[in-house]
Amino acid sequence: MSVIPIKTHRELIDSRKPGCGLPGELFGRQDVFENDFDVFFNKLWILVGVTADVPEPGDVSTVDIGKSSIMIVRDDDENIRAYRNLCRHRGSRIMKQPGKATVGRLVCPYHQWTYDLDGSLLHASHMGKDFDPSCRSLIPVHTKVVGTHIFVCLADEPPADIAKLEEVMAPRFAPYELQRTKIAYEFEVVENGNWKLVMENNRECYHCEGTHPELTNSFLPEDFGFCPDGLGEEALAAYDTYVARNAANKDNWEKDGYICSVFESLDESVYTNFRTQRLVIAGANESQTMSTKVASTKLLGTITRRDLGDVHMWGHNAWTHVMSDHAVIAFILPIAPDKTLVRTKWLVHEDAVEGVDYDLKTLTEVWVATTQQDAELVQNTHSGTQDPGYIPGPFSQYTEAALDQFTRWYSARLKEQGI
């Protein structure tokens, strides 16, 4: 009986046919997962939280990223900092569990080494007169705050092109004053699929019309992708109406100073992969709710208009929707080849009051339903890619071009590492 040789990670990448999906082994193998994690979650910038996770000085949000654990801290000067969740004595976790807490100081539970919020070691008993505490500060993690988004990079030398994301996104987020928000709701789900399938699912809406009734209620159908082949005059006329509506909204928004243009940084040369645009919302054009009207009457920041559509941004582990009344921010953290944590946060104005300014069900029902539906889609797709009969099919050039970009970018980053 002949033994079929196991292909290396690089051989699997190189075997992908142009314009087609990745081989199933790239979603299911443990060695591939470990390589992926090292390259895409240990060496690149990733989204791990929002400033509202740590609203006050002394607040700590602990996030596990594979074997690593980090503490996001707001210090006494209101700065957002991040540190490795490691005592500089013998490596004990300082914060025992992921999640949020409020502390005066960061105290190791093992031997009570005590650190200030700026990371400096304040107290270490029984270490003798020659011990230098200045050499034992907490290990900092590279941190960048854009709008409310907290990005970190665990590498010693983080990619410099996070500066482009900040340059593009900071003025788009500015009118919403996203650091003056609070978390109205958080939702977590572990999707039974590979992280790449989760991100691929997010980057196309080919599937949306048949699977996301709540989400498609607030999207224009042409935003899902448009193939003119075989369409009749009525459908083509509807597309012309869609183009005209988008153009009219863009002109209206830009007259008031709101940035609308599409910006993409997705090709093989970039490290910080992201895309943004301002999308028209169906109906009232106000918010991603079942009514398409605002869920919160307390608008964000300095906003006075409700009809500002959706400032949409996605990157290699996250996606964001910012509307006049609230923001939905989601990010992923891989757990295993077939398990991915999806963490979603709904932000409202810091002074908004539940039951007065907003109704929680109205605020959350679209993206709670969409996330649950996506989890089922990802699980089903992951299972299929592990079938011995699976052969990757072609991407739609009209609705899945972003997936082909993603696979090319994914391949380039791995090849750069010698994989």
HELIX and SHEET records of a PDB file:
HELIX    1   1 HIS A    9  ASP A   14  1                                   6    
HELIX    2   2 GLU A   25  GLY A   28  1                                   4    
HELIX    3   3 GLN A   30  ASP A   36  1                                   7    
HELIX    4   4 PHE A   37  PHE A   41  3                                   5    
HELIX    5   5 THR A   51  ASP A   53  5                                   3    
HELIX    6   6 PRO A  133  CYS A  135  5                                   3    
HELIX    7   7 ILE A  162  PHE A  173  1                                  12    
HELIX    8   8 ALA A  174  TYR A  176  5                                   3    
HELIX    9   9 LEU A  178  ARG A  180  5                                   3    
HELIX   10  10 TRP A  195  ASN A  202  1                                   8    
HELIX   11  11 CYS A  208  THR A  211  1                                   4    
HELIX   12  12 PRO A  213  THR A  216  1                                   4    
HELIX   13  13 PRO A  221  PHE A  224  5                                   4    
HELIX   14  14 GLU A  233  LYS A  255  1                                  23    
HELIX   15  15 LEU A  360  THR A  385  1                                  26    
HELIX   16  16 ALA A  401  GLU A  416  1                                  16    
SHEET    1   A 3 ILE A  46  VAL A  50  0                                        
SHEET    2   A 3 HIS A 149  CYS A 153 -1                                        
SHEET    3   A 3 HIS A 142  VAL A 146 -1                                        
SHEET    1   B 4 ILE A  80  ARG A  84  0                                        
SHEET    2   B 4 SER A  68  ARG A  74 -1                                        
SHEET    3   B 4 ASP A  59  ILE A  65 -1                                        
SHEET    4   B 4 GLY A  99  THR A 102 -1                                        
SHEET    1   C 3 LEU A 106  VAL A 107  0                                        
SHEET    2   C 3 THR A 114  TYR A 115 -1                                        
SHEET    3   C 3 LEU A 121  HIS A 123 -1                                        
SHEET    1   D 7 THR A 181  GLU A 191  0                                        
SHEET    2   D 7 LYS A 339  HIS A 349 -1                                        
SHEET    3   D 7 ALA A 327  ALA A 336 -1                                        
SHEET    4   D 7 ALA A 318  VAL A 322 -1                                        
SHEET    5   D 7 ASP A 310  GLY A 315 -1                                        
SHEET    6   D 7 PHE A 274  LEU A 279 -1                                        
SHEET    7   D 7 PHE A 263  SER A 265 -1                                        
END                                                                             
